[in-house]
Amino acid sequence: MIIPTLITAMVLSTGIPQSDDDPRTAIEGYFQAHAFGNGEFIKQVFTPDARIMFNDGGRFTQWTAEEFAKRFQQPAADEYRRVRRVERLDISGTAASAVLTLNYPQVLFTDHVSLLKIGEQWKIVSKVFMADRREAGQEAIRETLQDWSRPFEPRKIIGNIYYVGSNLISSFLIVTPAGHILLDTGHIQMLPQVEANIEKLGFKLQDVKILLNSHAHFDHCGGFAEFKRETSATVVASKLDGEAMMRGGKGDFYWGDDLAYEPVTPDRIISDGERIALGGVNLTAHLTPGHTKGCTSWSMRVHEGGKDYDVLFVCGLTASPYKLTNNDKYPNIVEDVRATLQRLRGMRADVMLAPHGFYFDLEGKAARQKAGAPNPFIDPGELERHVSETEKDFERALLSQERQR
């Protein structure tokens, strides 16, 4: 594996490393221009007479290599959130063509690049690119939330655990004789739905004494501040995600300030292995970082039908969309994800639940849930399958990013 930091240092000090046989060196130089906001890389890897044309919705703009280089003046603030990828590369002797994508938060650029081997070096001789502009970030988020926040019939999952969330964003109510525990509220717009679901099941909001967090993203704890005002529930979170909650989600290593919510200060910071106890129920915190730095999975036991079952509320495991190599905002992300996956492999769960319904087939299991039939939420093999699928996705993304670097 090539160490990305060494590549960066070499590029900055000595220019683009050249190869006799691989046009990817020129492509990498072009990517470095975007990464560092440095037009000198354009001058190194484009020929002086290169034709550069931009098709923006049918309107064409053309630059020389010199003019194009002037557009690169400084790294953008969202550098760590971009993905640069070689989608296709065809080589025929001393000529090559490539399709490249540069994925920005609100626009996807697709480049069609032609290259020639001139002497001992590959150079880009023409580039035609176009922009696929997405909806404004907040509008795209709003549409996603609408799809993920559709009403869902609240129900008993197993024992004293109830589902009170939406179709795809989870919220769990754990009922005890001394009051109740709520794990996640969803985002602020979803909070009324969660509260209505709690009451529809015959429970009172004021009886919720403890508010637990899976992780500090707005779609899981965006309603915490309001719910705490309404119920005076004790907010419990891990140290790192608690700090993110106090910032209202701002400064996130992936989302930046895009998905902010009303800040809330945890009443209690939970450490790995600590327990939350209420009314005879004990939940154990397991720090499983990667999706967020303080992502917390929770385990407990329930009793149903004369048997005891181990239940694990798995925190989000998705990390493949993140910047995994040379991430200065989360330098140990790869180590954290791998340690989390290894740890979860060693855990037992008769029932696996998660912050999003699609992780544990909420809708499918709910459709199969019938009185007198086996509980479809009981599936001792589901955790292993979920971890294996996540691990494959993560390692594939990591390998792809390392190759790009």
C-alpha positions in Angstrom: 0.0 0.0 0.0 1.3 3.5 -0.9 1.2 5.9 2.0 -0.9 8.9 0.9 1.0 11.4 3.1 4.3 10.5 1.4 2.7 11.1 -2.0 1.4 14.4 -0.9 4.8 15.5 0.4 6.6 14.4 -2.8 4.1 16.2 -5.1 4.3 19.4 -3.2 8.1 19.5 -3.2 9.2 18.0 -6.5 6.2 18.1 -8.8 4.3 15.2 -10.3 6.2 11.9 -10.3 6.5 10.7 -13.9 6.1 7.2 -15.3 7.1 6.1 -18.8 4.1 3.8 -19.2 1.1 5.0 -17.3 -1.2 7.9 -18.2 -2.5 7.8 -14.6 0.4 10.0 -13.6 -1.0 12.9 -15.7 -4.5 12.2 -14.4 -3.2 12.2 -10.8 -1.6 15.6 -11.5 -4.9 16.9 -12.6 -6.6 15.6 -9.5 -3.8 17.2 -7.4 -4.7 20.6 -8.9 -8.2 20.1 -7.5 -6.9 18.7 -4.2 -4.5 21.5 -3.5 -6.0 24.4 -5.5 -2.7 24.7 -7.3 -2.6 25.6 -11.0 1.0 24.6 -11.4 -0.1 20.9 -11.6 -2.3 21.9 -14.6 0.7 23.4 -16.3 2.8 20.3 -15.7 0.3 17.7 -17.0 -1.6 19.6 -19.8 0.1 20.5 -23.1 0.3 24.3 -23.6 -2.1 24.1 -26.5 -4.6 21.8 -24.8 -8.3 22.4 -25.6 -10.4 22.6 -22.5 -14.2 23.0 -23.0 -17.0 23.2 -20.4 -20.5 22.3 -21.4 -22.8 23.9 -18.8 -26.4 23.0 -19.7 -25.7 23.6 -23.4 -23.6 26.7 -22.9 -20.0 26.2 -23.8 -16.9 27.9 -22.3 -13.4 27.3 -23.6 -10.1 27.9 -21.9 -6.4 27.4 -22.8 -4.3 25.5 -20.3 -2.9 28.7 -19.0 -6.3 30.2 -18.5 -7.6 27.0 -16.9 -4.6 26.9 -14.5 -5.5 30.3 -13.1 -8.8 28.9 -11.9 -6.9 26.9 -9.2 -5.8 29.3 -6.5 -6.5 27.6 -3.2 -8.0 24.4 -1.7 -11.7 24.6 -1.2 -13.1 24.3 2.3 -14.9 21.1 1.3 -11.8 19.3 0.1 -12.1 16.4 2.5 -15.6 15.7 1.2 -14.7 15.4 -2.5 -14.3 12.1 -4.3 -12.1 12.0 -7.5 -12.4 8.8 -9.5 -11.2 7.3 -12.8 -14.4 5.8 -14.2 -12.8 4.5 -17.4 -9.3 4.4 -18.9 -8.6 3.1 -22.4 -5.0 3.0 -23.7 -3.9 2.4 -27.3 -0.1 2.7 -27.8 0.8 6.3 -27.1 -2.8 7.6 -27.0 -5.3 7.2 -24.2 -8.8 8.4 -23.2 -10.4 8.6 -19.8 -13.6 9.3 -18.1 -13.2 11.0 -14.8 -15.6 12.2 -12.1 -15.1 14.9 -9.5 -17.9 14.6 -6.9 -18.5 17.8 -5.0 -21.3 18.2 -2.4 -23.7 20.0 -4.8 -22.3 19.2 -8.3 -20.9 16.2 -10.1 -18.3 17.0 -12.8 -17.8 14.4 -15.5 -14.6 14.8 -17.6 -13.8 13.2 -20.9 -10.0 13.5 -21.3 -7.7 12.7 -24.1 -4.0 12.0 -23.5 -0.8 11.5 -25.6 2.6 10.1 -24.6 5.0 12.9 -25.6 8.6 11.8 -25.3 8.7 10.0 -21.9 5.7 11.7 -20.4 2.0 11.5 -20.7 0.2 14.8 -21.2 -3.5 15.8 -21.4 -4.2 17.3 -24.8 -8.0 18.0 -24.5 -10.7 17.9 -21.9 -14.4 18.3 -22.3 -16.4 18.3 -19.1 -19.9 19.0 -17.9 -21.7 19.6 -14.6 -24.6 17.7 -13.2 -25.9 20.3 -10.6 -27.8 18.8 -7.8 -30.5 20.5 -5.8 -29.3 22.9 -3.2 -27.8 20.9 -0.3 -30.6 21.7 2.2 -33.3 20.9 -0.4 -31.8 17.5 -1.2 -31.6 16.8 2.5 -35.2 17.8 3.0 -36.4 15.4 0.2 -34.4 12.6 1.8 -35.8 13.3 5.2 -39.3 13.3 3.8 -38.7 9.8 2.2 -37.2 8.5 5.4 -39.7 10.0 7.9 -43.0 8.6 6.7 -45.4 7.5 9.4 -45.0 3.9 10.6 -47.3 2.0 12.9 -45.7 1.8 16.4 -45.3 -1.7 17.7 -43.8 -4.0 20.3 -40.5 -5.4 19.1 -39.8 -7.9 21.9 -40.2 -7.9 25.7 -40.4 -4.4 26.9 -38.9 -2.8 23.7 -41.2 -0.8 21.4 -40.6 0.8 18.0 -41.8 4.4 17.9 -39.9 5.8 15.0 -40.7 6.5 11.3 -40.4 4.1 8.4 -36.6 4.4 8.1 -35.4 6.5 11.1 -35.5 4.5 14.3 -36.6 5.5 17.8 -37.0 2.9 20.5 -38.9 3.0 23.7 -37.8 0.8 26.6 -40.5 0.5 29.2 -39.8 -0.1 32.9 -42.0 0.2 36.1 -39.9 3.2 37.2 -40.2 5.1 34.0 -39.1 4.7 30.4 -35.9 5.0 28.3 -36.0 6.5 24.8 -33.2 5.7 22.4 -33.0 8.5 19.8 -35.8 11.0 18.8 -35.1 11.4 15.1 -34.8 14.9 13.7 -36.8 17.9 15.0 -39.4 17.6 12.3 -40.0 14.0 13.2 -40.3 14.5 17.0 -44.1 15.0 17.0 -44.5 11.7 15.2 -42.3 9.9 17.8 -44.3 11.5 20.6 -47.6 10.6 19.0 -46.4 7.0 18.6 -45.4 6.8 22.3 -48.9 8.0 23.3 -50.6 5.8 20.8 -49.1 2.8 22.5 -50.6 4.0 25.8 -47.5 5.5 27.4 -46.9 9.0 28.7 -44.2 11.3 27.5 -43.6 12.5 31.0 -42.7 9.0 32.1 -39.6 9.0 29.8 -36.8 9.5 32.3 -33.7 8.8 30.2 -32.9 9.8 26.7 -30.1 7.8 25.1 -28.2 8.6 21.9 -26.9 6.2 19.2 -24.9 8.9 17.5 -24.8 12.6 17.2 -26.2 13.1 13.7 -29.2 15.4 13.3 -31.5 12.6 12.1 -31.1 10.8 15.4 -30.7 13.5 18.0 -32.0 16.6 16.3 -35.1 16.5 18.6 -33.1 16.1 21.9 -33.2 19.7 23.0 -36.9 20.1 22.5 -37.7 16.7 24.1 -35.6 17.5 27.1 -37.5 20.8 27.6 -40.8 18.9 27.4 -39.9 16.0 29.7 -36.8 16.9 31.7 -35.4 13.5 30.7 -31.7 12.9 31.5 -29.7 13.0 28.3 -26.9 10.4 28.1 -24.2 10.3 25.4 -20.6 9.3 24.8 -17.8 11.9 25.4 -17.0 12.6 21.7 -20.6 12.5 20.4 -21.7 14.5 23.5 -19.2 17.2 22.4 -20.7 17.1 18.9 -24.2 17.5 20.4 -23.1 20.5 22.3 -22.0 22.1 19.0 -25.3 21.2 17.4 -23.6 18.9 15.0 -21.4 21.6 13.5 -17.8 20.8 12.6 -18.7 17.2 11.7 -15.7 15.5 10.0 -17.9 14.6 7.0 -20.8 17.0 6.9 -19.1 20.1 8.2 -21.8 22.5 9.3 -24.4 21.3 6.8 -26.6 19.2 9.1 -26.7 21.4 12.2 -29.4 21.1 14.9 -30.3 22.8 18.2 -27.4 22.2 20.5 -28.0 20.1 23.7 -25.7 19.4 26.6 -25.7 15.8 27.9 -26.5 15.4 31.6 -24.3 12.3 31.8 -21.3 11.2 29.7 -21.1 7.5 29.3 -17.9 5.5 29.0 -17.3 2.2 27.3 -18.8 -0.7 29.3 -20.8 1.6 31.6 -24.4 0.7 32.4 -27.6 2.7 32.5 -30.1 1.2 35.1 -33.8 2.0 35.5 -36.6 -0.1 36.9 -34.8 -3.4 36.7 -33.5 -2.7 33.2 -29.8 -2.5 32.5 -28.3 -1.2 29.2 -24.6 -1.4 28.6 -22.8 1.1 26.4 -20.4 -0.2 23.8 -18.3 2.5 22.0 -18.3 1.5 18.3 -16.7 4.5 16.5 -16.4 5.0 12.8 -19.7 6.3 11.6 -19.2 9.0 14.2 -16.3 9.4 16.5 -18.4 8.5 19.6 -20.9 6.1 18.0 -22.5 4.0 20.8 -24.1 0.6 20.6 -26.3 -0.5 23.5 -27.0 -4.0 24.7 -29.6 -5.4 27.1 -31.6 -8.6 27.9 -35.3 -9.1 27.6 -37.6 -11.8 28.6 -40.4 -13.1 26.4 -42.3 -16.4 26.1 -40.4 -17.9 29.0 -37.0 -17.2 27.4 -34.2 -14.6 27.8 -32.9 -12.9 24.7 -29.8 -10.7 24.1 -30.7 -7.4 22.2 -28.2 -5.2 20.6 -29.0 -1.7 19.3 -26.1 -1.4 16.8 -24.9 2.2 16.1 -24.5 3.1 12.5 -21.6 1.2 10.8 -21.5 3.0 7.5 -18.2 4.6 6.7 -17.6 3.8 3.0 -18.8 7.2 1.7 -16.3 9.0 4.0 -12.7 10.0 3.1 -10.8 7.1 4.5 -7.2 7.8 3.4 -5.2 10.7 4.8 -8.3 12.2 6.6 -6.9 15.0 8.7 -10.3 15.5 10.3 -10.5 11.9 11.5 -6.9 10.5 11.2 -7.7 7.1 12.9 -11.0 6.4 11.1 -9.7 3.2 9.4 -8.4 1.8 12.7 -11.7 2.7 14.5 -13.9 1.1 11.9 -11.8 -2.1 11.8 -11.8 -2.3 15.6 -15.5 -1.7 15.8 -16.2 -4.5 13.2 -13.9 -6.9 15.0 -15.5 -6.1 18.3 -19.1 -6.6 17.0 -18.1 -10.0 15.6 -17.4 -11.1 19.1 -20.8 -10.1 20.4 -24.0 -12.1 20.6 -27.4 -10.7 19.6 -30.6 -12.7 19.3 -32.2 -9.5 18.2 -30.3 -6.8 16.2 -31.8 -3.3 16.0 -30.3 -0.2 14.5 -30.8 3.5 13.9 -32.3 3.0 10.4 -35.0 0.5 9.6 -33.3 -0.7 6.4 -30.4 -2.1 8.5 -32.6 -4.7 10.2 -35.5 -5.0 7.7 -38.0 -3.2 9.8 -40.7 -3.1 7.2 -40.3 -6.8 6.2 -40.3 -8.0 9.7 -43.2 -5.9 10.7 -45.2 -7.4 7.8 -44.4 -10.9 9.1 -45.3 -10.0 12.7 -48.4 -11.9 13.7 -49.9 -13.0 16.9 -49.0 -16.6 17.7 -46.3 -16.8 15.1 -42.5 -16.8 15.8 -41.2 -13.3 16.4 -39.4 -12.3 13.1 -37.2 -9.9 15.0 -35.4 -12.8 16.6 -32.6 -13.7 14.3 -29.3 -14.7 16.0 -27.4 -14.7 12.7 -28.3 -11.2 11.6 -25.5 -9.4 13.4 -22.9 -11.5 11.8 -24.4 -10.9 8.3 -24.7 -7.2 8.9 -21.1 -6.9 10.1 -19.8 -9.0 7.1 -21.7 -6.9 4.6 -20.5 -3.7 6.1 -16.9 -4.9 6.3 -16.9 -5.8 2.6 -18.3 -2.5 1.6 -15.8 -0.7 3.8 -12.7 -2.6 2.6 -13.8 -2.2 -1.1 -14.2 1.6 -0.6 -10.8 1.8 1.2 -9.0 -0.1 -1.6 -10.6 2.1 -4.2 -9.5 5.3 -2.4 -6.0 4.0 -1.9 -5.7 3.2 -5.6 -6.9 6.7 -6.5 -4.4 8.3 -4.2 
